[in-house]
Amino acid sequence: MLYANVGGGLSEFAPTGRPISPITSGFCGGGVDLPSFGLAIAAEARVWIDSLASKTVSVFDATGNPLSPDTGYNFGGKLGGMQGIIATPSGDV
């Protein structure tokens, strides 16, 4: 894949614009590789994001710690290069 192993993480900012996440890398791990164009915040303040390069879904807790495995969730290679994710009020992602 053209963009494999890009890496990158998730950035979080305070309402004042002050960075909360690590400045250079953001929150990393859990299979994130070239995060997509959106994320979803689900029950228990879990943050879900899909990755274009790794074709995975990853989940982080409210403090930026990855809850998904190092390879993310790829459902047996059945996912493609997704470009968005949603969470429903019932907890489905």
Phi, psi and omega per residue, in radians:
M1 nan 2.489 -3.085
L2 -1.039 -0.664 -3.036
Y3 -1.934 0.343 -3.118
A4 -1.078 2.557 3.100
N5 1.090 0.530 3.061
V6 -1.182 -0.659 -3.115
G7 1.373 -2.471 -3.103
G8 1.589 2.749 -3.098
G9 -2.420 -2.870 -3.115
L10 -1.792 2.384 3.128
S11 -1.874 2.479 3.082
E12 -2.248 2.368 3.140
F13 -2.197 2.552 3.025
A14 -1.276 2.820 3.098
P15 -0.960 -0.402 3.119
T16 -1.431 -0.136 -3.101
G17 1.665 -0.055 3.117
R18 -1.239 2.282 3.118
P19 -1.147 2.374 3.061
I20 -1.802 -0.640 3.132
S21 -1.355 2.860 3.075
P22 -0.943 2.329 -2.953
I23 -1.086 -0.795 -3.051
T24 -1.447 -0.767 -2.990
S25 -1.774 -0.377 -2.969
G26 1.247 -2.948 3.066
F27 -1.425 2.164 -3.066
C28 -2.127 3.004 3.088
G29 1.794 -3.031 3.082
G30 1.113 0.321 3.096
G31 1.624 0.088 -3.132
V32 -1.237 2.172 3.064
D33 -2.559 1.852 -3.043
L34 1.071 1.292 -3.134
P35 -0.934 2.626 -3.093
S36 -1.390 -2.884 -3.038
F37 -1.513 -0.025 -3.120
G38 -2.723 2.952 3.050
L39 -2.538 2.937 3.135
A40 -2.271 2.429 3.044
I41 -1.862 2.068 -3.037
A42 -1.920 -2.949 -3.130
A43 -0.896 2.605 3.129
E44 1.062 0.440 3.104
A45 1.011 0.556 3.068
R46 -1.416 2.367 -3.111
V47 -1.811 2.116 -3.141
W48 -1.883 2.386 3.110
I49 -2.528 2.546 3.053
D50 -1.817 2.766 -3.100
S51 -2.132 2.299 3.137
L52 -1.195 -0.835 -3.027
A53 -1.265 -0.819 -3.077
S54 -1.485 -0.169 -3.138
K55 0.941 0.874 -3.112
T56 -2.307 2.949 2.989
V57 -2.042 2.388 -3.138
S58 -2.226 2.723 3.116
V59 -2.351 2.437 3.136
F60 -2.192 2.677 3.036
D61 -1.455 3.132 -3.054
A62 -1.152 -0.291 3.130
T63 -1.739 0.081 3.087
G64 1.634 0.117 3.101
N65 -1.462 2.296 3.120
P66 -1.200 2.377 3.069
L67 -1.839 -0.327 3.112
S68 -1.445 2.811 3.116
P69 -1.146 2.913 -3.130
D70 -0.977 -0.450 -3.139
T71 -1.659 0.021 -3.069
G72 1.208 -3.015 3.066
Y73 -1.832 2.116 -3.141
N74 -2.093 0.017 3.079
F75 0.878 0.858 3.084
G76 1.183 0.523 3.127
G77 1.344 0.277 -3.092
K78 -1.506 -0.092 -3.127
L79 -1.622 2.587 3.058
G80 -1.810 -2.877 3.109
G81 -1.368 1.457 -3.056
M82 -1.227 2.725 -3.129
Q83 -2.316 0.566 3.077
G84 2.939 2.805 -3.111
I85 -2.675 2.590 3.108
I86 -2.336 2.784 3.034
A87 -2.222 2.404 3.130
T88 -1.631 2.807 3.106
P89 -1.041 -0.431 3.133
S90 -1.437 -0.077 3.077
G91 1.797 -0.066 3.086
D92 -1.249 2.507 3.108
V93 -2.098 nan nan
